[in-house]
Amino acid sequence: MITIGCFIGALFLPIALIPGGGYSINGEPVSFTEFWRRGGGPLFVAVGILLPVIGYGILKRRRWSRYWFAGFLIITAAYSLTFYPQWTDVLGLLYAGFLIWYLFRRRTVCAYFEHGA
């Protein structure tokens, strides 16, 4: 399930690179140019590349992929809590904590990565 989510993350690339639809930052509607100027475009490109790479690593049982995914979750949560705190971030933190536990403490998942390349 995590792998599928990572591959779906590739959809951030066309959103960042193809003008169209509506863009907003902090609930404020912005143009495609403004979306890029404020950093949304580069962020979406980075996420659109990073998540499928992590997904590939998980699919191929690469140990580094767990660390990259955990780092992604931690950085995303820290950014959200620091700059745009909302009560729903607590749910995000709980979910991130569960996923990190799942990747590093669940025996079957640890065995999956131990028997990988």
C-alpha positions as CSV (number, residue, x, y, z in Angstrom):
1,M,0.0,0.0,0.0
2,I,2.9,2.4,0.8
3,T,4.5,1.5,-2.5
4,I,1.3,2.3,-4.5
5,G,1.0,5.7,-2.7
6,C,4.6,6.5,-3.6
7,F,4.0,5.7,-7.2
8,I,0.9,7.8,-7.2
9,G,3.1,10.6,-5.9
10,A,4.5,10.8,-9.4
11,L,1.3,12.8,-10.3
12,F,3.0,15.8,-8.6
13,L,5.1,16.2,-11.7
14,P,2.4,17.0,-14.2
15,I,0.7,19.2,-11.7
16,A,3.9,21.2,-11.3
17,L,4.9,21.2,-15.0
18,I,1.6,21.6,-16.9
19,P,-0.2,24.9,-16.4
20,G,-3.9,24.4,-15.9
21,G,-6.6,24.1,-13.3
22,G,-6.3,26.2,-10.2
23,Y,-3.4,26.6,-7.8
24,S,-3.6,27.9,-4.3
25,I,-1.1,28.5,-1.5
26,N,-2.4,28.7,2.0
27,G,-5.9,28.9,0.7
28,E,-5.1,31.9,-1.6
29,P,-5.6,31.4,-5.3
30,V,-2.4,32.0,-7.3
31,S,-1.4,31.8,-10.9
32,F,0.8,29.1,-12.3
33,T,3.7,31.6,-12.4
34,E,3.1,32.7,-8.8
35,F,2.9,29.0,-7.7
36,W,6.4,28.5,-9.0
37,R,7.7,31.8,-7.7
38,R,6.6,31.0,-4.2
39,G,8.2,27.5,-4.3
40,G,5.2,25.3,-4.9
41,G,6.4,24.2,-8.4
42,P,10.0,23.1,-7.3
43,L,8.5,21.4,-4.2
44,F,6.0,19.4,-6.4
45,V,8.8,18.4,-8.8
46,A,11.0,17.2,-6.0
47,V,8.1,15.2,-4.4
48,G,7.1,13.9,-7.8
49,I,10.6,12.5,-8.3
50,L,11.4,11.4,-4.8
51,L,8.2,9.4,-4.0
52,P,8.4,7.1,-7.0
53,V,12.1,6.5,-6.3
54,I,11.2,5.5,-2.7
55,G,8.4,3.3,-4.1
56,Y,10.8,1.5,-6.4
57,G,13.2,1.0,-3.5
58,I,10.4,-0.5,-1.4
59,L,9.3,-2.7,-4.3
60,K,12.9,-4.0,-4.7
61,R,13.4,-4.4,-1.0
62,R,16.1,-1.8,-0.6
63,R,16.8,-1.0,3.0
64,W,17.5,2.7,2.2
65,S,13.9,3.2,1.0
66,R,12.6,2.8,4.6
67,Y,14.9,5.6,5.8
68,W,14.0,7.8,2.9
69,F,10.3,7.3,3.4
70,A,10.6,7.9,7.2
71,G,12.6,11.1,6.5
72,F,10.0,12.3,4.0
73,L,7.3,11.8,6.6
74,I,9.2,13.5,9.4
75,I,10.2,16.5,7.2
76,T,6.7,16.9,5.9
77,A,5.2,16.8,9.4
78,A,7.8,19.2,10.8
79,Y,7.2,21.7,7.9
80,S,3.5,21.5,8.3
81,L,3.6,22.0,12.1
82,T,6.1,24.8,11.9
83,F,4.6,26.9,9.2
84,Y,0.9,26.0,8.9
85,P,-0.1,24.3,12.2
86,Q,-3.7,22.9,12.4
87,W,-5.4,20.5,14.6
88,T,-5.4,17.9,11.8
89,D,-1.6,17.8,11.9
90,V,-2.0,15.6,15.1
91,L,-3.7,13.0,12.9
92,G,-0.9,13.3,10.4
93,L,1.7,12.8,13.1
94,L,-0.1,9.8,14.5
95,Y,-0.3,8.3,11.0
96,A,3.4,9.0,10.3
97,G,4.3,7.4,13.6
98,F,2.3,4.4,12.8
99,L,4.0,4.1,9.3
100,I,7.4,4.5,10.8
101,W,6.6,1.8,13.4
102,Y,5.3,-0.4,10.7
103,L,8.4,-0.1,8.5
104,F,10.9,-0.5,11.3
105,R,9.3,-2.7,14.0
106,R,6.8,-5.0,12.4
107,R,8.5,-8.4,12.1
108,T,7.1,-9.3,8.7
109,V,8.1,-6.0,7.2
110,C,11.6,-6.2,8.7
111,A,11.9,-9.7,7.3
112,Y,10.8,-8.5,3.8
113,F,13.7,-6.0,3.8
114,E,16.2,-8.4,5.3
115,H,15.7,-10.9,2.5
116,G,15.9,-8.2,-0.2
117,A,18.9,-7.2,-2.2
